[in-house]
Amino acid sequence: MSNPHDETEIAAEPRFVPKPKDIDSDIAWAEINGDVLRSLERPRPLFWVIFFGSLGLFLWGVYCEIYQYNTGLGVADLENPHVWGLYIATFIFWIGMSHSGTLLSAILHLMHADWRKPIYRFAEAMTTFSLMTAGLFVLVHLGRVWQFYYVVAYPSERWTWPNFSSPLVWDATAIGSYLTTSVIFLYFGMIPDLAICRDKATGIRRLFYRAMSVGWMGTDRQWANFRITYLTIACLLIPLAVSVHSIVATDFAVSQQPGWHTTSFPPYFVAGALYSGCAAIITLFIILRYTFRFEQYMTIPILEKLCKLTFAISMVWTYLNLIEYASVWYGTDSFAKQALIYRATGTYAGWWWAMNILGSIVPFTLTFKAMRTNIPAMMIVSLLLNLGMWIERFMIISPTFAHGYYPWTWIDGWWPNWVQVGIILGSFGWFTMLFMLFCKIFPSVSMYEVKEMVYHRRAPKKHRAAHAQPVGQAQPDPS
Amino acid sequence: MSFDNLTANWSKLRVKRPQPDMYKDAPYKWAMVIDLDACTGCNACTTACYAENNLPVVGKDRFLAGQAMHWLRIERYWGEGTEHTQEFPEQGAQFLPMMCQQCEAAPCEIVCPVGATHHTPDGLNSQVYNRCIGSRYCSANCPYKVRYFNWYNYPETAWASPLEQQLNPDVTVRSKGVMEKCTFCVQRLTEAKNKARTEGRTVRDGEVVTACAQACPTSAIHFGNLADPTSTVARMWMAQQVELAAHPQSKDEQREKEGPLDENAETLRGYRILEELRTFPSVVYLERIRSSEA
């Protein structure tokens, strides 16, 4: 498959500046299959370290949750007025994480940005699992979780419907549809790759992949239907992704509490969501690249593009964040202004400043190419950005409870206790565990799309090769 | 009751956004007047509320952790610097009994995902324990923070035998994970209304009072039917020129328009807490005029 003549052809073009390539155009189809399928078998030992570490965290979270479930939410040190605590903050965080998968897989798909191809699969899996984690937080947070289905609009003999003016009902609907659609999208886009797995697998795995690949034969007709359906689901998914976080934002914007009652919240939340999602994709990119030996597919130029995207979104978030401060500061709502001042100077001042620095200043490191291409540095920066975004959610929730309308309820120094922190760590464990399992069971790099990408990289060269002679020739003299 | 029936009667099932004067023609609108000048901060009302409404006593640790279940709380406020300068800081304290304000346009009602809190034609903001799933959104959106959540399963622990014998049989004992709040002693109101209905009349003024109003030694808490213009509460609201469904109050508008206050306006001391949020509370407080040094 490799074509040694390509290099000479490139050199023949005088204006060609050699750029680092997103992907090596000389990879053979079978090599792609082999590399990706190997990730289903023998990852590097770090995989098991991460898997069992996250399993341990998850079990710890389960212990905390069982304790809380049996004893009551009081053990989480929730109180009046801090009735929500970190659960809702972390819920927003996980909902936010889910957005960038859709950005990469659906929006960039429509925009034909083909550098997303090696990485969109795991980003989409991240979407699904973080949405599931967010859903768990709703359940963890409810006082009577065994009756959570009351918020779902189902025909009931007692004529009871949920209260449709409540944003929580919108939430349940939006998250439910987004989760369903993104699971379908993730699975549907994987079918051709599952067929490759089926062809290569043996024994019980073969049965599994056969069932999962639903009779994919790779015929022209199947591919044509596949393309159209994939595009349709992608188009369906984008409005859902935007709506779901806008609706989560209305949980706050619709309420009248100082610091929450802001009309700019929906775009602010969506920007924050994309931001933390992109940062999380960078983190997972680096982990997967190492543990599954995907160096050839998850290349540094792709990481660089991802970093540029993250930087752009971080600036959008910064802008919306400043808008929120400005609209509160110059607004007429003195309570909201007080709440803002409290955030900057009260008990949570350290966290608030940390959020602003991590969210708006740390991303400027992404403007340096040396940083963008440095993997350990990017690992640290992406974790810092996500920490900043988690703090952002914490800073939306807790200061408003601590400094609401009614002075009697102003309370200083509320901090989450070990049960809350344990459940939150458990959620990270749960997410990482599921994600790692996914990458072990399903191809986390889209084989057929990487082949497409490699193909498209080759095509221009062939084009150049055909026209090498005219390009190399001197211009004819006009006189 | 089929699905078709449900969809056909959709408009009846819609939850209406709470509005002041939604039940304008209803025979009852329960309301309160609390005279802060008369309040001595003795906590008798709180104690009566605990006894009447089966409130669990949570103990010192949980109280300090902010998990107290007092539907009615006495808030203490100090003037600038008094807390530190006086030998006995409590001497300078001013008191304010705070309970659910039974808002006409209650912020808690629109955000409850399951409609567990809703407006009754009596003007009460009711809480349906069996429907509550414990999302605590109502409490998050309550500007007064007068909603209390059952953080633990109090029926198991709060009343060791034989203490459960003293529970009020007319009031539900709430289990773990539901929200609760002041109901204006709805069990008493229901009883009085039922009695009046059998006798073919409406409830008379003073026939029913809440436990806090009953227990108040200085009669600082007045309770009654605002829809009945002859009731004490309605007359006090009128005397203070507080209108239930108005914001801003016409007396305030007048004061703004006409500038300097006339003699009569100076004596008006009725106000509703956080009225500018347009929650239209049903509790009027009478400003304190006695100075703290007196």
Interface residues (C-beta under 8 A of the other chain):
Chain A: T71 G72 L73 G74 D77 L78 E79 N80 P81 H82 V83 W84 H141 L142 G143 R144 V145 Q147 F148 Y150 V151 P155 S156 E157 W159 T160 W161 P162 N163 F164 S165 S166 P167 L168 V169 A172 D251 V254 S255 Q256 Q257 F401 G404 Y405 Y406 W408 T409 I411 W414
Chain B: M1 F3 L6 N9 L13 R14 V15 R17 R62 A65 G66 Q67 A68 E75 Y77 L96 M98 P107 I110 V111 C112 P113 V114 G115 R131 C132 I133 G134 S135 R136 Y137 S139 A140 N141 P143 Y144 K145 R147 Y148 F149 N150 W151 Y152 N153 K176 G177 V178 M179 I273 L274 L277
